[in-house]
């Protein structure tokens, strides 16, 4: 499946395949959100979460679960693709702070700078593993913040991660 996605990425563009993959994935589709933009280098993605019958809660605003879920997994997938096969990237934890009821269409932009990628590579080379906090706001068309999502991602070298898992397995057998 991974090879097929790379071939499609070469033909259609990696950003288009990234966007299409998220929009077709059932877990993301059910949030009610859609990815509307994605760059080929995976450094930028934008999602749209409309207020409609699929996303409305009991009081007529966007369901909080949709607001959180639409932001789930995007940073992780971006970093997996940016960093490459030598690294392991996992969502570790998350929190959301609701600032106001979601009574309109909301947007979130996921931006990973080249400087941040360089920082990650430098720190992981030195430390082998580290947790990173990334934030994204859900905003309306005018930029007013409705929710703040904070994600903690674990990043490690693949070699370190394999050794760590091996040590845990051995410790569990003892």
C-alpha positions in Angstrom: 0.0 0.0 0.0 2.8 2.4 0.9 4.5 1.8 -2.5 1.2 2.5 -4.3 0.8 5.9 -2.4 4.4 6.9 -3.4 3.6 6.0 -7.1 0.4 8.0 -6.9 2.3 10.8 -5.2 4.8 10.9 -8.1 2.0 11.0 -10.6 -0.6 13.3 -8.9 1.6 15.2 -6.5 2.2 14.2 -2.8 0.1 17.0 -1.5 -2.9 15.8 -3.5 -2.5 12.2 -2.3 -2.0 13.4 1.3 -5.2 15.4 1.1 -7.1 12.6 -0.7 -5.9 10.0 1.8 -7.1 12.0 4.8 -10.4 12.9 3.2 -11.1 9.2 2.3 -9.9 7.8 5.6 -13.1 6.8 7.6 -11.8 8.0 11.0 -11.1 11.5 9.6 -14.2 11.6 7.3 -16.5 11.0 10.3 -15.2 14.2 12.0 -17.1 16.1 9.4 -13.9 18.0 8.4 -12.1 18.0 5.1 -8.6 18.7 4.3 -8.7 21.5 1.7 -5.0 22.3 1.1 -1.8 20.3 1.4 1.6 21.1 0.1 3.7 18.5 -1.7 6.5 18.8 0.8 4.1 18.0 3.7 5.1 21.3 5.5 1.5 22.8 5.3 -2.0 21.5 5.5 -5.3 23.2 6.0 -8.6 21.7 7.2 -12.2 23.0 7.1 -14.8 22.0 9.7 -18.3 23.2 8.7 -21.2 23.6 11.0 -23.8 21.3 9.5 -26.1 18.4 10.5 -23.1 16.0 10.7 -21.1 18.2 13.2 -23.9 19.9 15.2 -24.3 18.9 18.9 -27.5 19.1 21.0 -27.3 22.9 21.4 -26.6 23.6 17.7 -22.9 24.3 17.8 -20.0 22.2 16.5 -19.6 19.0 18.6 -16.4 19.2 20.7 -15.3 15.8 19.5 -15.4 16.9 15.9 -13.3 20.0 16.9 -10.6 17.8 18.5 -10.8 14.9 16.0 -10.3 17.1 12.9 -6.9 18.0 14.3 -5.9 14.5 15.3 -3.1 12.8 13.4 -2.3 15.5 10.9 1.0 16.7 12.6 2.0 13.1 13.1 1.5 12.2 9.4 3.3 15.4 8.3 6.3 14.6 10.4 6.5 11.0 9.4 6.7 12.0 5.8 9.0 15.0 6.3 11.5 13.1 8.6 11.6 9.9 6.7 12.1 6.2 7.5 15.0 6.8 10.0 12.6 8.3 12.6 9.6 7.1 14.6 6.8 9.6 15.3 3.9 8.9 17.6 1.0 11.0 18.9 1.6 10.8 22.7 -1.1 13.1 24.2 -3.4 15.9 23.4 -5.6 18.6 25.0 -8.1 21.0 23.7 -9.3 24.3 25.2 -12.6 25.6 23.9 -12.6 29.4 23.7 -16.1 29.9 22.4 -19.0 27.8 20.9 -18.3 26.7 17.3 -21.3 28.4 15.6 -19.7 28.8 12.2 -17.3 27.0 9.8 -13.9 26.6 11.4 -10.4 26.2 9.8 -7.1 25.0 11.1 -3.7 25.4 9.5 -0.8 22.9 10.2 2.5 24.5 9.5 5.9 22.8 10.1 8.8 25.1 9.3 12.2 23.9 7.9 13.8 25.4 11.0 11.7 23.2 13.2 12.6 20.1 11.2 16.3 21.0 11.5 15.8 21.5 15.3 14.2 18.1 15.6 17.0 16.4 13.6 19.7 18.1 15.7 18.0 17.3 19.0 17.2 13.7 18.1 20.7 13.1 16.9 21.9 14.2 20.3 19.2 12.8 22.6 17.8 9.8 20.5 14.2 10.7 21.6 12.2 13.7 22.6 8.6 14.9 23.1 7.5 18.0 21.1 4.5 20.1 21.7 2.7 21.4 18.6 -0.3 23.7 18.7 -3.1 24.5 16.2 -6.0 26.8 16.6 -9.5 26.3 15.1 -10.5 29.7 13.8 -13.3 31.2 11.8 -12.9 33.0 8.4 -11.9 36.2 10.2 -9.3 34.5 12.4 -11.2 34.5 15.7 -10.1 31.5 17.8 -12.8 29.0 18.8 -10.5 26.2 20.2 -6.8 25.7 20.9 -5.5 22.2 20.3 -2.2 21.1 21.8 -0.5 17.9 20.6 2.5 16.1 22.2 4.4 14.0 19.7 7.1 11.5 20.6 10.0 11.5 18.1 12.9 9.1 18.1 15.5 7.5 15.9 14.2 4.2 14.6 17.2 2.4 16.0 16.8 3.8 19.5 13.0 3.0 19.4 13.7 -0.6 18.4 16.3 -1.0 21.2 13.9 0.6 23.7 11.1 -1.8 22.8 13.4 -4.8 22.9 14.6 -3.8 26.4 10.9 -3.5 27.5 10.1 -6.9 26.1 13.1 -8.5 27.9 12.2 -6.7 31.2 8.6 -8.1 30.9 9.9 -11.7 30.6 12.1 -11.4 33.6 
